[in-house]
């Protein structure tokens, strides 16, 4: 009998020691934000405690529930909350969180009962009110549906989490996203999520426009830390991303990093200091289409509770003018993953607004009353699960997002979406006259409906802008070292989508500019009628830049008498000037010069691409031309016979 009693006592002591040790490990994991490991330790301890110790089991179940809720394992979280409620350890805030977990599982009737009960003890709570609206209406919203179509993109997805897609490239032919798949760097599993830490991957389209399997982004971008939720500056030279570093002594706090792109490779990220606040997280960056604003998520003081969406002005000196997006956007819940569509609408995800379950996607946009409102786009873009991380294919209402719908483990995956729209767009190209694209150009768009936009062009010098029917637009393209160019467009109502293609050739201030398609009668200075189109474009340019004076230069080839060529080229330059004066250009702004054969053409890159036997920098002198075969000699002489203009002043009659 003594042996039996001793054995029972020993088992009890060992069991008690095991519980103490397990709980100690759980608390250590929880202290540094490793919710997955902490939750599993609490689960283990819960099983070790006898059923009669109801109070202790309830306390542990509650901690277990909170851990699983942190990592979006709603099934486990709801089960643990149910135990905490059963053992009488859940207060009203825990009951609220339990009801919110039920919403994420689509158990709307059960959730509704809990929210109705909570109304008595929390009558003015926003989350209770919106939760009840969600529980009562989600099934109806799902039945009503919307114009959105959604498709899971298996080409991008793995057996782990894949989320926060972001399109990149002039033709949206690259997709960056975060993944915890096996190919992610590092060999250890995260104590926060139970998976590998997230790395940024990229998928590309092939020459046939088909998406290829994603690969990890090489270079210094990824590390053993968590990297994800990236976005790009309008010029595509800077990546903004979220990084969660590991420190065994402190909880994980997310911070925003930047990485610069050089030679198609991304550099090691550096921290973007938002505030001198080391106790708040800063995550989920998004840059406005004009590059002026950085939207981000933070739990810093001054918000409405949980995670809020903020924005800060991007200046040449860094971050400035930080502001909260206000009560229309933010709630006591979590507002996350902002994205700014090219038309200026702000898309974000929230579990605080009335929705269908977990994180729902919302749109903050201008309504018919010209005021800003939050709009719920409905099902199937939203579901009972978490839906977040939008990216758009240019100006069109299509692209990709992430969701953990239909995944029992709670892992996120990438989906495509499309909402068919009749869209009118402007496709503009800004380039140097007789040259190439100008990726540093800026475009200003003003419309008689109040539109006032400032756009940066892409690396190929193009821009795309969605326009409204029945509006008159004026567009001004500018670039340092070049004259401005203006275009006008008035749109009409259309029954199908339409793209208006406009060209914005900018004249260099520092180099001669060829006036193409200028023709004279043979051996004369008389302008031929087919020259008027090119000259009228020059008239327009001078009218758009009224403080510019130019030299009009005419050139001949080397053949013939030098004095005669000089005289003929002078008369031809004067003929062009006379045409411009007749069109209303002040003669003081025009200087005609005939150079004869004194200045043979120097080959630029564009001409060298057209004629591969010529090299950049070749001067078409008489000696050079005579070394070519007969057909190439004719081409060289034709290139030398040209009319050009060069800017002399940009301040004429300004003061």
Protein Blocks (a to p, Z undefined) as FASTA:
>chain_A
ZZmmmmmmmmmmmmmmmmmmmmmmmmmmmmnopaklmmmmmmmmmmmpcfklmmlmmmmm
mmmmmmmmmnopaklmmmmmmmmmmnopacfklmmmmmmmmmmnopamlmmmmmmmmmmm
mmmbmklmmmmmmmmmmmmmmmnopabdcdddfklpcfbdcehiadedjklpaccdddfb
fkbgcjbdcfklopacdddddddddfkopacdddddehjkbccbdcehiaddfklpaccd
ddddddfkbccdddddddddeehiacddddddfbdcfkbccehiaddfklpaccdddfbe
hiabpjddddddddfkbcehiacebjklpccbdcehiaddfkopacdddfkbccfbladd
ddddddfkopacdddebjakbcfbdcehiadehjbccdddddfehianopacdddddddd
dddddddddddehiacdfkbccddddfeopacdddddfkopacddddehiacddddddeh
iacddddddddddfbdcddddddddddfkbccddehiacdehiabdcfklmmmmmmmmmm
mmmmmmbccdddddddfedjfklmmmmmmmmmmmmmmmmmmnopafklpccddekjmlcc
dddfklmmmmmmbcehiacdfklmmmpcfklmmmmmmmmmccddddfbfcgokZZ
